[in-house]
């Protein structure tokens, strides 16, 4: 499977410049990202209705292929597809035939033979959703639900929606992303989205051991110290320590990490008084964030989860429209 870098060709737009797959924020313009946010806004209201359904994906089948553990992302993708009236398959990878030696390609071909229209893919290896998007038939769309350290574009977009709801716009905002940047696909996608949408400054705050070597090239200001990095920020995004991806000792201890980089009420006072606190989850209380902050008045962590459904409804419906438009144009040519 190919390892990805920022220059990997992006095949996610169709010839009409519409979303067709959603693999990464890379290559998408401010207009593309704003369209996703505006479409998500229209779906927020659906979630507050007593009958939470619209017929946009009626008769379509969405398969959730999660090769890595997930609660929020998998369930909100499932709810999003169901609220769009799609049929949803949750493939349990640990009991599927891939555990009997079947290759990923064979598994996909079998699902395509069942006329599945969309694959939502989470994989521990960077590039897996790109690989799948390159190998499926033109009748299928692929949505990246998080691949290795590479990208988690729907998480970034639900965070952008949450920021826009609370702050109105991106211009003029200073956003700090704190903690394990090195292993975080979420941070990579958020940084890209914030820069494309026009945030004034994106900061990362972490010890050098948790920063990628080329972090400066991401378009961020780097801080090793919370007291400088949090000064006057509008948004604080905390990240989980991704211990499952750590090789070797990158930290002295969790309690030392919390002392230096954990978000406490005292450290939060360095940010603007109306700053919001975000976290993609799962949160580790007392490791990267104090309970008083996670449950406090500035926390919008649960709003992020709710917004995840609307953003995923937007992305699923937009990719399906992109797929249909392309197939219709092909048929006209024939
Ligand atoms: C994140 C992920 O899986 O990348 N979680 C999520 O999707 N909500 C972040 C994490 O696992 O820490």
py3Dmol code that shows the C-alpha trace and the ligand (Angstrom):
import py3Dmol

protein = """\
ATOM      1  CA  UNK A   1       0.000   0.000   0.000  1.00  0.00           C
ATOM      2  CA  UNK A   2       1.476   3.436  -0.880  1.00  0.00           C
ATOM      3  CA  UNK A   3       2.616   5.727   1.943  1.00  0.00           C
ATOM      4  CA  UNK A   4       1.102   9.158   1.519  1.00  0.00           C
ATOM      5  CA  UNK A   5       2.523  12.594   1.603  1.00  0.00           C
ATOM      6  CA  UNK A   6       0.999  15.925   0.804  1.00  0.00           C
ATOM      7  CA  UNK A   7       1.735  15.539  -2.894  1.00  0.00           C
ATOM      8  CA  UNK A   8      -0.263  12.367  -3.385  1.00  0.00           C
ATOM      9  CA  UNK A   9      -2.588  13.068  -6.309  1.00  0.00           C
ATOM     10  CA  UNK A  10      -6.091  13.713  -5.153  1.00  0.00           C
ATOM     11  CA  UNK A  11      -8.861  11.984  -7.017  1.00  0.00           C
ATOM     12  CA  UNK A  12     -11.674  13.202  -4.871  1.00  0.00           C
ATOM     13  CA  UNK A  13     -13.276  15.748  -7.215  1.00  0.00           C
ATOM     14  CA  UNK A  14     -15.224  14.852 -10.340  1.00  0.00           C
ATOM     15  CA  UNK A  15     -14.881  16.709 -13.643  1.00  0.00           C
ATOM     16  CA  UNK A  16     -17.555  19.204 -12.492  1.00  0.00           C
ATOM     17  CA  UNK A  17     -15.426  20.099  -9.449  1.00  0.00           C
ATOM     18  CA  UNK A  18     -17.874  18.286  -7.136  1.00  0.00           C
ATOM     19  CA  UNK A  19     -16.878  16.027  -4.260  1.00  0.00           C
ATOM     20  CA  UNK A  20     -16.874  12.395  -5.372  1.00  0.00           C
ATOM     21  CA  UNK A  21     -14.734  10.741  -2.718  1.00  0.00           C
ATOM     22  CA  UNK A  22     -13.685  12.472   0.512  1.00  0.00           C
ATOM     23  CA  UNK A  23     -10.161  11.385   1.354  1.00  0.00           C
ATOM     24  CA  UNK A  24      -8.290  14.451   2.573  1.00  0.00           C
ATOM     25  CA  UNK A  25      -8.608  18.212   3.012  1.00  0.00           C
ATOM     26  CA  UNK A  26      -5.551  18.611   0.734  1.00  0.00           C
ATOM     27  CA  UNK A  27      -6.446  19.985  -2.675  1.00  0.00           C
ATOM     28  CA  UNK A  28      -9.830  21.385  -1.590  1.00  0.00           C
ATOM     29  CA  UNK A  29     -10.471  25.130  -1.827  1.00  0.00           C
ATOM     30  CA  UNK A  30     -12.083  27.502   0.658  1.00  0.00           C
ATOM     31  CA  UNK A  31     -15.241  27.263  -1.486  1.00  0.00           C
ATOM     32  CA  UNK A  32     -15.303  23.443  -1.327  1.00  0.00           C
ATOM     33  CA  UNK A  33     -14.920  23.496   2.468  1.00  0.00           C
ATOM     34  CA  UNK A  34     -17.515  26.255   2.857  1.00  0.00           C
ATOM     35  CA  UNK A  35     -19.961  24.230   0.713  1.00  0.00           C
ATOM     36  CA  UNK A  36     -19.537  21.273   3.088  1.00  0.00           C
ATOM     37  CA  UNK A  37     -20.158  23.518   6.122  1.00  0.00           C
ATOM     38  CA  UNK A  38     -23.182  25.185   4.516  1.00  0.00           C
ATOM     39  CA  UNK A  39     -24.658  21.808   3.532  1.00  0.00           C
ATOM     40  CA  UNK A  40     -24.043  20.499   7.075  1.00  0.00           C
ATOM     41  CA  UNK A  41     -25.892  23.541   8.443  1.00  0.00           C
ATOM     42  CA  UNK A  42     -28.974  22.471   6.500  1.00  0.00           C
ATOM     43  CA  UNK A  43     -28.842  19.018   8.138  1.00  0.00           C
ATOM     44  CA  UNK A  44     -28.567  20.266  11.732  1.00  0.00           C
ATOM     45  CA  UNK A  45     -32.280  20.937  11.815  1.00  0.00           C
ATOM     46  CA  UNK A  46     -33.027  17.348  10.712  1.00  0.00           C
ATOM     47  CA  UNK A  47     -31.409  16.121  13.955  1.00  0.00           C
ATOM     48  CA  UNK A  48     -33.860  18.096  16.062  1.00  0.00           C
ATOM     49  CA  UNK A  49     -36.989  16.814  14.285  1.00  0.00           C
ATOM     50  CA  UNK A  50     -39.106  14.085  15.884  1.00  0.00           C
ATOM     51  CA  UNK A  51     -38.692  12.054  12.665  1.00  0.00           C
ATOM     52  CA  UNK A  52     -34.988  12.451  11.890  1.00  0.00           C
ATOM     53  CA  UNK A  53     -34.962  11.334   8.267  1.00  0.00           C
ATOM     54  CA  UNK A  54     -34.622  12.737   4.769  1.00  0.00           C
ATOM     55  CA  UNK A  55     -34.792  10.574   1.619  1.00  0.00           C
ATOM     56  CA  UNK A  56     -31.570  11.683  -0.126  1.00  0.00           C
ATOM     57  CA  UNK A  57     -29.832   8.272  -0.017  1.00  0.00           C
ATOM     58  CA  UNK A  58     -32.960   6.105  -0.239  1.00  0.00           C
ATOM     59  CA  UNK A  59     -32.137   2.880  -2.064  1.00  0.00           C
ATOM     60  CA  UNK A  60     -28.375   3.402  -1.617  1.00  0.00           C
ATOM     61  CA  UNK A  61     -26.134   1.172   0.477  1.00  0.00           C
ATOM     62  CA  UNK A  62     -23.305   2.427   2.679  1.00  0.00           C
ATOM     63  CA  UNK A  63     -20.750  -0.039   4.105  1.00  0.00           C
ATOM     64  CA  UNK A  64     -18.767   0.947   7.189  1.00  0.00           C
ATOM     65  CA  UNK A  65     -15.347  -0.719   7.017  1.00  0.00           C
ATOM     66  CA  UNK A  66     -13.580   0.005  10.293  1.00  0.00           C
ATOM     67  CA  UNK A  67     -10.237  -1.783  10.485  1.00  0.00           C
ATOM     68  CA  UNK A  68      -9.425   0.149  13.678  1.00  0.00           C
ATOM     69  CA  UNK A  69     -11.388   0.781  16.868  1.00  0.00           C
ATOM     70  CA  UNK A  70     -13.878   3.636  16.915  1.00  0.00           C
ATOM     71  CA  UNK A  71     -17.018   4.648  18.778  1.00  0.00           C
ATOM     72  CA  UNK A  72     -17.948   8.238  17.873  1.00  0.00           C
ATOM     73  CA  UNK A  73     -16.853   8.169  14.244  1.00  0.00           C
ATOM     74  CA  UNK A  74     -18.437   4.825  13.379  1.00  0.00           C
ATOM     75  CA  UNK A  75     -21.736   5.472  15.120  1.00  0.00           C
ATOM     76  CA  UNK A  76     -22.120   9.016  13.769  1.00  0.00           C
ATOM     77  CA  UNK A  77     -21.382   7.779  10.229  1.00  0.00           C
ATOM     78  CA  UNK A  78     -24.016   5.095  10.761  1.00  0.00           C
ATOM     79  CA  UNK A  79     -26.573   7.587  12.081  1.00  0.00           C
ATOM     80  CA  UNK A  80     -25.762  10.019   9.263  1.00  0.00           C
ATOM     81  CA  UNK A  81     -26.336   7.343   6.602  1.00  0.00           C
ATOM     82  CA  UNK A  82     -29.552   6.169   8.305  1.00  0.00           C
ATOM     83  CA  UNK A  83     -30.877   9.726   8.621  1.00  0.00           C
ATOM     84  CA  UNK A  84     -30.309  10.047   4.861  1.00  0.00           C
ATOM     85  CA  UNK A  85     -32.421   6.836   4.492  1.00  0.00           C
ATOM     86  CA  UNK A  86     -29.538   4.653   3.219  1.00  0.00           C
ATOM     87  CA  UNK A  87     -29.210   0.956   4.058  1.00  0.00           C
ATOM     88  CA  UNK A  88     -26.142   0.523   6.243  1.00  0.00           C
ATOM     89  CA  UNK A  89     -23.792  -2.443   6.548  1.00  0.00           C
ATOM     90  CA  UNK A  90     -21.386  -2.494   9.470  1.00  0.00           C
ATOM     91  CA  UNK A  91     -18.691  -4.969   8.542  1.00  0.00           C
ATOM     92  CA  UNK A  92     -17.122  -6.468  11.635  1.00  0.00           C
ATOM     93  CA  UNK A  93     -13.551  -6.780  10.450  1.00  0.00           C
ATOM     94  CA  UNK A  94     -12.437  -9.055  13.286  1.00  0.00           C
ATOM     95  CA  UNK A  95     -15.064 -11.671  12.323  1.00  0.00           C
ATOM     96  CA  UNK A  96     -15.004 -11.019   8.541  1.00  0.00           C
ATOM     97  CA  UNK A  97     -13.280 -13.210   5.981  1.00  0.00           C
ATOM     98  CA  UNK A  98     -10.212 -10.943   6.039  1.00  0.00           C
ATOM     99  CA  UNK A  99      -9.456 -12.710   9.333  1.00  0.00           C
ATOM    100  CA  UNK A 100      -9.571 -15.976   7.301  1.00  0.00           C
ATOM    101  CA  UNK A 101      -6.903 -14.648   4.953  1.00  0.00           C
ATOM    102  CA  UNK A 102      -9.098 -12.919   2.365  1.00  0.00           C
ATOM    103  CA  UNK A 103      -7.340  -9.908   0.861  1.00  0.00           C
ATOM    104  CA  UNK A 104      -8.750  -6.395   1.130  1.00  0.00           C
ATOM    105  CA  UNK A 105      -9.235  -6.299  -2.674  1.00  0.00           C
ATOM    106  CA  UNK A 106     -11.249  -9.522  -2.634  1.00  0.00           C
ATOM    107  CA  UNK A 107     -13.384  -8.271   0.209  1.00  0.00           C
ATOM    108  CA  UNK A 108     -14.095  -5.028  -1.670  1.00  0.00           C
ATOM    109  CA  UNK A 109     -14.927  -6.854  -4.893  1.00  0.00           C
ATOM    110  CA  UNK A 110     -17.443  -8.970  -3.002  1.00  0.00           C
ATOM    111  CA  UNK A 111     -19.075  -5.896  -1.488  1.00  0.00           C
ATOM    112  CA  UNK A 112     -19.158  -4.262  -4.931  1.00  0.00           C
ATOM    113  CA  UNK A 113     -20.854  -7.405  -6.255  1.00  0.00           C
ATOM    114  CA  UNK A 114     -23.575  -6.717  -3.668  1.00  0.00           C
ATOM    115  CA  UNK A 115     -23.973  -3.231  -5.249  1.00  0.00           C
ATOM    116  CA  UNK A 116     -22.691  -1.256  -2.262  1.00  0.00           C
ATOM    117  CA  UNK A 117     -22.594   2.437  -3.254  1.00  0.00           C
ATOM    118  CA  UNK A 118     -20.252   3.888  -0.632  1.00  0.00           C
ATOM    119  CA  UNK A 119     -17.427   2.687   1.566  1.00  0.00           C
ATOM    120  CA  UNK A 120     -16.622   4.525   4.787  1.00  0.00           C
ATOM    121  CA  UNK A 121     -13.100   3.409   5.670  1.00  0.00           C
ATOM    122  CA  UNK A 122     -10.971   3.651   8.804  1.00  0.00           C
ATOM    123  CA  UNK A 123      -7.565   2.002   8.661  1.00  0.00           C
ATOM    124  CA  UNK A 124      -4.383   2.080  10.748  1.00  0.00           C
ATOM    125  CA  UNK A 125      -2.307   2.473   7.602  1.00  0.00           C
ATOM    126  CA  UNK A 126      -1.956   5.890   5.959  1.00  0.00           C
ATOM    127  CA  UNK A 127      -3.183   5.692   2.376  1.00  0.00           C
ATOM    128  CA  UNK A 128      -5.669   2.810   2.733  1.00  0.00           C
ATOM    129  CA  UNK A 129      -8.728   4.880   1.656  1.00  0.00           C
ATOM    130  CA  UNK A 130      -6.768   6.296  -1.337  1.00  0.00           C
ATOM    131  CA  UNK A 131      -5.817   2.770  -2.326  1.00  0.00           C
ATOM    132  CA  UNK A 132      -9.459   1.698  -2.138  1.00  0.00           C
ATOM    133  CA  UNK A 133     -10.681   4.782  -4.051  1.00  0.00           C
ATOM    134  CA  UNK A 134      -8.204   3.984  -6.815  1.00  0.00           C
ATOM    135  CA  UNK A 135      -9.285   0.354  -7.060  1.00  0.00           C
ATOM    136  CA  UNK A 136     -13.105   0.525  -6.837  1.00  0.00           C
ATOM    137  CA  UNK A 137     -15.421   0.812  -9.840  1.00  0.00           C
ATOM    138  CA  UNK A 138     -16.673   4.300 -10.809  1.00  0.00           C
ATOM    139  CA  UNK A 139     -20.027   3.407  -9.200  1.00  0.00           C
ATOM    140  CA  UNK A 140     -18.589   3.619  -5.694  1.00  0.00           C
ATOM    141  CA  UNK A 141     -17.545   6.537  -3.459  1.00  0.00           C
ATOM    142  CA  UNK A 142     -15.006   6.244  -0.649  1.00  0.00           C
ATOM    143  CA  UNK A 143     -15.036   8.359   2.496  1.00  0.00           C
ATOM    144  CA  UNK A 144     -11.973   8.443   4.745  1.00  0.00           C
ATOM    145  CA  UNK A 145     -12.919   7.964   8.411  1.00  0.00           C
ATOM    146  CA  UNK A 146      -9.278   8.258   9.559  1.00  0.00           C
ATOM    147  CA  UNK A 147      -6.131   6.649   8.092  1.00  0.00           C
ATOM    148  CA  UNK A 148      -2.960   6.185  10.122  1.00  0.00           C
ATOM    149  CA  UNK A 149      -1.448   9.555  10.935  1.00  0.00           C
ATOM    150  CA  UNK A 150      -2.423  10.936   7.554  1.00  0.00           C
ATOM    151  CA  UNK A 151      -5.918  12.427   7.559  1.00  0.00           C
ATOM    152  CA  UNK A 152      -9.305  12.517   9.249  1.00  0.00           C
ATOM    153  CA  UNK A 153     -11.164  14.975   7.049  1.00  0.00           C
ATOM    154  CA  UNK A 154     -14.706  14.576   8.435  1.00  0.00           C
ATOM    155  CA  UNK A 155     -13.405  15.144  11.987  1.00  0.00           C
ATOM    156  CA  UNK A 156     -11.687  18.336  10.801  1.00  0.00           C
ATOM    157  CA  UNK A 157     -14.883  19.521   9.121  1.00  0.00           C
ATOM    158  CA  UNK A 158     -17.076  18.855  12.150  1.00  0.00           C
ATOM    159  CA  UNK A 159     -14.573  20.860  14.165  1.00  0.00           C
ATOM    160  CA  UNK A 160     -14.701  23.691  11.593  1.00  0.00           C
ATOM    161  CA  UNK A 161     -18.506  23.654  11.829  1.00  0.00           C
ATOM    162  CA  UNK A 162     -18.276  23.871  15.639  1.00  0.00           C
ATOM    163  CA  UNK A 163     -15.809  26.770  15.430  1.00  0.00           C
ATOM    164  CA  UNK A 164     -17.970  28.624  12.890  1.00  0.00           C
ATOM    165  CA  UNK A 165     -21.066  28.168  15.084  1.00  0.00           C
ATOM    166  CA  UNK A 166     -19.331  29.682  18.098  1.00  0.00           C
ATOM    167  CA  UNK A 167     -17.103  32.284  16.461  1.00  0.00           C
ATOM    168  CA  UNK A 168     -19.069  33.225  13.338  1.00  0.00           C
ATOM    169  CA  UNK A 169     -16.104  33.197  10.967  1.00  0.00           C
ATOM    170  CA  UNK A 170     -12.464  32.093  10.661  1.00  0.00           C
ATOM    171  CA  UNK A 171     -10.865  35.431   9.762  1.00  0.00           C
ATOM    172  CA  UNK A 172      -9.053  36.881  12.735  1.00  0.00           C
ATOM    173  CA  UNK A 173      -9.078  33.669  14.806  1.00  0.00           C
ATOM    174  CA  UNK A 174      -6.049  32.270  16.622  1.00  0.00           C
ATOM    175  CA  UNK A 175      -6.344  28.528  17.239  1.00  0.00           C
ATOM    176  CA  UNK A 176      -4.011  26.434  19.405  1.00  0.00           C
ATOM    177  CA  UNK A 177      -3.761  22.654  18.932  1.00  0.00           C
ATOM    178  CA  UNK A 178      -2.147  21.037  21.966  1.00  0.00           C
ATOM    179  CA  UNK A 179      -0.477  17.687  22.652  1.00  0.00           C
ATOM    180  CA  UNK A 180       0.338  14.683  20.499  1.00  0.00           C
ATOM    181  CA  UNK A 181       0.627  16.365  17.096  1.00  0.00           C
ATOM    182  CA  UNK A 182       3.102  13.724  15.895  1.00  0.00           C
ATOM    183  CA  UNK A 183       0.600  10.865  15.760  1.00  0.00           C
ATOM    184  CA  UNK A 184      -2.510  12.905  15.030  1.00  0.00           C
ATOM    185  CA  UNK A 185      -4.331  12.646  11.709  1.00  0.00           C
ATOM    186  CA  UNK A 186      -6.937  14.959  13.245  1.00  0.00           C
ATOM    187  CA  UNK A 187      -4.365  17.747  13.787  1.00  0.00           C
ATOM    188  CA  UNK A 188      -3.030  17.425  10.234  1.00  0.00           C
ATOM    189  CA  UNK A 189      -6.517  17.769   8.741  1.00  0.00           C
ATOM    190  CA  UNK A 190      -7.517  20.579  11.135  1.00  0.00           C
ATOM    191  CA  UNK A 191      -4.371  22.603  10.372  1.00  0.00           C
ATOM    192  CA  UNK A 192      -5.003  22.343   6.651  1.00  0.00           C
ATOM    193  CA  UNK A 193      -8.703  23.239   6.989  1.00  0.00           C
ATOM    194  CA  UNK A 194      -8.009  26.229   9.277  1.00  0.00           C
ATOM    195  CA  UNK A 195      -5.409  27.601   6.881  1.00  0.00           C
ATOM    196  CA  UNK A 196      -7.646  27.143   3.828  1.00  0.00           C
ATOM    197  CA  UNK A 197     -10.615  28.756   5.611  1.00  0.00           C
ATOM    198  CA  UNK A 198      -8.497  31.779   6.538  1.00  0.00           C
ATOM    199  CA  UNK A 199      -7.756  31.522  10.273  1.00  0.00           C
ATOM    200  CA  UNK A 200      -5.327  34.279  11.329  1.00  0.00           C
ATOM    201  CA  UNK A 201      -2.896  31.977  13.146  1.00  0.00           C
ATOM    202  CA  UNK A 202      -2.691  28.246  13.834  1.00  0.00           C
ATOM    203  CA  UNK A 203      -0.431  27.307  16.746  1.00  0.00           C
ATOM    204  CA  UNK A 204       0.754  23.901  17.849  1.00  0.00           C
ATOM    205  CA  UNK A 205       1.880  23.412  21.452  1.00  0.00           C
ATOM    206  CA  UNK A 206       3.805  20.247  22.300  1.00  0.00           C
ATOM    207  CA  UNK A 207       7.155  18.907  23.456  1.00  0.00           C
ATOM    208  CA  UNK A 208       9.589  18.369  20.569  1.00  0.00           C
ATOM    209  CA  UNK A 209       9.199  14.586  20.950  1.00  0.00           C
ATOM    210  CA  UNK A 210       5.509  14.894  19.968  1.00  0.00           C
ATOM    211  CA  UNK A 211       6.034  17.151  16.941  1.00  0.00           C
ATOM    212  CA  UNK A 212       6.681  15.948  13.373  1.00  0.00           C
ATOM    213  CA  UNK A 213      10.148  17.029  12.167  1.00  0.00           C
ATOM    214  CA  UNK A 214       8.667  19.034   9.296  1.00  0.00           C
ATOM    215  CA  UNK A 215       5.920  20.652  11.402  1.00  0.00           C
ATOM    216  CA  UNK A 216       6.899  24.224  10.403  1.00  0.00           C
ATOM    217  CA  UNK A 217       5.997  23.401   6.790  1.00  0.00           C
ATOM    218  CA  UNK A 218       2.371  22.727   7.869  1.00  0.00           C
ATOM    219  CA  UNK A 219       1.733  26.478   8.197  1.00  0.00           C
ATOM    220  CA  UNK A 220       1.755  26.697  11.995  1.00  0.00           C
ATOM    221  CA  UNK A 221       3.565  28.605  14.741  1.00  0.00           C
ATOM    222  CA  UNK A 222       5.304  26.176  17.072  1.00  0.00           C
ATOM    223  CA  UNK A 223       5.365  26.516  20.876  1.00  0.00           C
ATOM    224  CA  UNK A 224       6.903  24.183  23.458  1.00  0.00           C
ATOM    225  CA  UNK A 225       5.319  26.054  26.310  1.00  0.00           C
ATOM    226  CA  UNK A 226       1.631  26.372  27.258  1.00  0.00           C
ATOM    227  CA  UNK A 227       1.992  29.773  28.940  1.00  0.00           C
ATOM    228  CA  UNK A 228       3.212  31.355  25.690  1.00  0.00           C
ATOM    229  CA  UNK A 229       1.190  29.255  23.273  1.00  0.00           C
ATOM    230  CA  UNK A 230      -2.215  29.751  24.918  1.00  0.00           C
ATOM    231  CA  UNK A 231      -1.825  33.520  25.304  1.00  0.00           C
ATOM    232  CA  UNK A 232      -4.852  35.254  23.747  1.00  0.00           C
ATOM    233  CA  UNK A 233      -6.151  32.307  21.683  1.00  0.00           C
ATOM    234  CA  UNK A 234      -9.803  32.042  20.581  1.00  0.00           C
ATOM    235  CA  UNK A 235      -9.921  28.256  20.319  1.00  0.00           C
ATOM    236  CA  UNK A 236      -8.017  25.537  22.222  1.00  0.00           C
ATOM    237  CA  UNK A 237      -8.046  22.068  20.675  1.00  0.00           C
ATOM    238  CA  UNK A 238      -6.688  19.325  22.964  1.00  0.00           C
ATOM    239  CA  UNK A 239      -5.491  15.995  21.564  1.00  0.00           C
ATOM    240  CA  UNK A 240      -5.288  12.540  23.128  1.00  0.00           C
ATOM    241  CA  UNK A 241      -1.894  10.955  23.665  1.00  0.00           C
ATOM    242  CA  UNK A 242      -1.957   8.208  21.020  1.00  0.00           C
ATOM    243  CA  UNK A 243      -0.144   5.591  23.087  1.00  0.00           C
ATOM    244  CA  UNK A 244      -1.128   2.823  20.670  1.00  0.00           C
ATOM    245  CA  UNK A 245       0.976   4.537  17.971  1.00  0.00           C
ATOM    246  CA  UNK A 246       3.993   5.394  20.137  1.00  0.00           C
ATOM    247  CA  UNK A 247       7.212   3.512  19.632  1.00  0.00           C
ATOM    248  CA  UNK A 248       9.656   3.943  22.490  1.00  0.00           C
ATOM    249  CA  UNK A 249       9.489   6.418  25.369  1.00  0.00           C
ATOM    250  CA  UNK A 250       8.455   9.833  24.057  1.00  0.00           C
ATOM    251  CA  UNK A 251       7.373  11.164  27.444  1.00  0.00           C
ATOM    252  CA  UNK A 252       8.738  11.082  30.987  1.00  0.00           C
ATOM    253  CA  UNK A 253       5.323  10.150  32.505  1.00  0.00           C
ATOM    254  CA  UNK A 254       1.626  10.929  32.103  1.00  0.00           C
ATOM    255  CA  UNK A 255       1.566  13.025  35.280  1.00  0.00           C
ATOM    256  CA  UNK A 256       4.532  15.070  34.054  1.00  0.00           C
ATOM    257  CA  UNK A 257       2.786  15.505  30.695  1.00  0.00           C
ATOM    258  CA  UNK A 258      -0.362  16.729  32.459  1.00  0.00           C
ATOM    259  CA  UNK A 259       1.663  19.162  34.572  1.00  0.00           C
ATOM    260  CA  UNK A 260       3.276  20.688  31.465  1.00  0.00           C
ATOM    261  CA  UNK A 261       0.667  20.271  28.710  1.00  0.00           C
ATOM    262  CA  UNK A 262      -2.614  19.253  30.372  1.00  0.00           C
ATOM    263  CA  UNK A 263      -5.414  21.815  30.166  1.00  0.00           C
ATOM    264  CA  UNK A 264      -6.405  22.960  33.666  1.00  0.00           C
ATOM    265  CA  UNK A 265      -8.718  25.846  34.595  1.00  0.00           C
ATOM    266  CA  UNK A 266      -5.629  27.885  35.513  1.00  0.00           C
ATOM    267  CA  UNK A 267      -3.931  27.392  32.123  1.00  0.00           C
ATOM    268  CA  UNK A 268      -7.192  28.065  30.264  1.00  0.00           C
ATOM    269  CA  UNK A 269      -7.242  31.566  31.831  1.00  0.00           C
ATOM    270  CA  UNK A 270      -4.322  32.433  29.497  1.00  0.00           C
ATOM    271  CA  UNK A 271      -6.653  32.140  26.500  1.00  0.00           C
ATOM    272  CA  UNK A 272      -9.260  34.793  25.674  1.00  0.00           C
ATOM    273  CA  UNK A 273     -12.117  34.828  28.225  1.00  0.00           C
ATOM    274  CA  UNK A 274     -14.565  33.626  25.549  1.00  0.00           C
ATOM    275  CA  UNK A 275     -12.231  30.933  24.165  1.00  0.00           C
ATOM    276  CA  UNK A 276     -13.820  27.572  23.400  1.00  0.00           C
ATOM    277  CA  UNK A 277     -12.266  24.217  24.348  1.00  0.00           C
ATOM    278  CA  UNK A 278     -12.422  21.312  21.901  1.00  0.00           C
ATOM    279  CA  UNK A 279     -11.263  17.677  21.813  1.00  0.00           C
ATOM    280  CA  UNK A 280     -11.978  15.061  19.115  1.00  0.00           C
ATOM    281  CA  UNK A 281     -12.418  12.347  21.778  1.00  0.00           C
ATOM    282  CA  UNK A 282     -11.894   9.930  23.297  1.00  0.00           C
ATOM    283  CA  UNK A 283     -10.780  12.182  26.171  1.00  0.00           C
ATOM    284  CA  UNK A 284      -8.355  10.968  28.814  1.00  0.00           C
ATOM    285  CA  UNK A 285      -9.304  12.925  31.927  1.00  0.00           C
ATOM    286  CA  UNK A 286      -6.296  13.932  33.975  1.00  0.00           C
ATOM    287  CA  UNK A 287      -3.868  13.096  31.128  1.00  0.00           C
ATOM    288  CA  UNK A 288      -4.470  15.875  28.582  1.00  0.00           C
ATOM    289  CA  UNK A 289      -7.501  17.612  30.096  1.00  0.00           C
ATOM    290  CA  UNK A 290      -8.847  18.274  33.574  1.00  0.00           C
ATOM    291  CA  UNK A 291     -12.459  17.201  34.197  1.00  0.00           C
ATOM    292  CA  UNK A 292     -13.332  20.719  35.374  1.00  0.00           C
ATOM    293  CA  UNK A 293     -12.390  22.014  31.900  1.00  0.00           C
ATOM    294  CA  UNK A 294     -13.817  19.099  29.884  1.00  0.00           C
ATOM    295  CA  UNK A 295     -17.189  19.531  31.636  1.00  0.00           C
ATOM    296  CA  UNK A 296     -16.876  23.302  32.108  1.00  0.00           C
ATOM    297  CA  UNK A 297     -18.717  26.222  30.496  1.00  0.00           C
ATOM    298  CA  UNK A 298     -16.121  26.789  27.742  1.00  0.00           C
ATOM    299  CA  UNK A 299     -16.145  23.158  26.594  1.00  0.00           C
ATOM    300  CA  UNK A 300     -17.884  22.412  23.267  1.00  0.00           C
ATOM    301  CA  UNK A 301     -16.725  18.789  23.153  1.00  0.00           C
ATOM    302  CA  UNK A 302     -20.242  17.321  22.993  1.00  0.00           C
ATOM    303  CA  UNK A 303     -21.308  19.880  20.352  1.00  0.00           C
ATOM    304  CA  UNK A 304     -18.527  18.436  18.196  1.00  0.00           C
ATOM    305  CA  UNK A 305     -20.111  14.987  18.480  1.00  0.00           C
ATOM    306  CA  UNK A 306     -23.579  16.281  17.512  1.00  0.00           C
ATOM    307  CA  UNK A 307     -22.104  18.237  14.595  1.00  0.00           C
ATOM    308  CA  UNK A 308     -20.381  15.061  13.429  1.00  0.00           C
ATOM    309  CA  UNK A 309     -23.734  13.675  12.267  1.00  0.00           C
ATOM    310  CA  UNK A 310     -24.632  16.779  10.201  1.00  0.00           C
ATOM    311  CA  UNK A 311     -21.154  16.977   8.623  1.00  0.00           C
ATOM    312  CA  UNK A 312     -21.194  13.285   7.736  1.00  0.00           C
ATOM    313  CA  UNK A 313     -24.689  13.634   6.257  1.00  0.00           C
ATOM    314  CA  UNK A 314     -23.327  16.523   4.160  1.00  0.00           C
ATOM    315  CA  UNK A 315     -20.301  14.593   2.942  1.00  0.00           C
ATOM    316  CA  UNK A 316     -22.227  11.382   2.175  1.00  0.00           C
ATOM    317  CA  UNK A 317     -24.927  13.250   0.242  1.00  0.00           C
ATOM    318  CA  UNK A 318     -22.444  15.472  -1.642  1.00  0.00           C
ATOM    319  CA  UNK A 319     -20.256  12.523  -2.666  1.00  0.00           C
ATOM    320  CA  UNK A 320     -23.337  10.639  -3.828  1.00  0.00           C
ATOM    321  CA  UNK A 321     -24.439  13.650  -5.929  1.00  0.00           C
ATOM    322  CA  UNK A 322     -20.910  13.847  -7.380  1.00  0.00           C
ATOM    323  CA  UNK A 323     -21.010  10.162  -8.254  1.00  0.00           C
ATOM    324  CA  UNK A 324     -24.469  10.415  -9.854  1.00  0.00           C
ATOM    325  CA  UNK A 325     -23.512  13.519 -11.894  1.00  0.00           C
ATOM    326  CA  UNK A 326     -20.427  11.782 -13.228  1.00  0.00           C
ATOM    327  CA  UNK A 327     -22.245   8.577 -14.139  1.00  0.00           C
ATOM    328  CA  UNK A 328     -25.032  10.540 -15.864  1.00  0.00           C
ATOM    329  CA  UNK A 329     -22.456  12.475 -17.923  1.00  0.00           C
ATOM    330  CA  UNK A 330     -20.730   9.212 -18.897  1.00  0.00           C
ATOM    331  CA  UNK A 331     -24.015   7.732 -20.059  1.00  0.00           C
ATOM    332  CA  UNK A 332     -24.704  10.807 -22.222  1.00  0.00           C
ATOM    333  CA  UNK A 333     -21.337  10.410 -23.935  1.00  0.00           C
ATOM    334  CA  UNK A 334     -22.091   6.743 -24.661  1.00  0.00           C
TER     335      UNK A 334
END
"""
ligand_1 = """\
12
LIG
C -9.551 10.533 16.778
C -9.008 9.511 15.803
O -9.428 8.369 15.784
O -8.156 9.925 15.043
N -10.795 10.277 17.328
C -11.937 10.429 16.614
O -12.028 10.084 15.468
N -12.975 11.008 17.251
C -8.543 10.949 17.777
C -8.050 9.933 18.754
O -8.217 8.733 18.624
O -7.421 10.392 19.719
"""
view = py3Dmol.view(width=600, height=400)
view.addModel(protein, "pdb")
view.setStyle({"model": 0}, {"cartoon": {"style": "trace"}})
view.addModel(ligand_1, "xyz")
view.setStyle({"model": 1}, {"stick": {}})
view.zoomTo()
view.show()
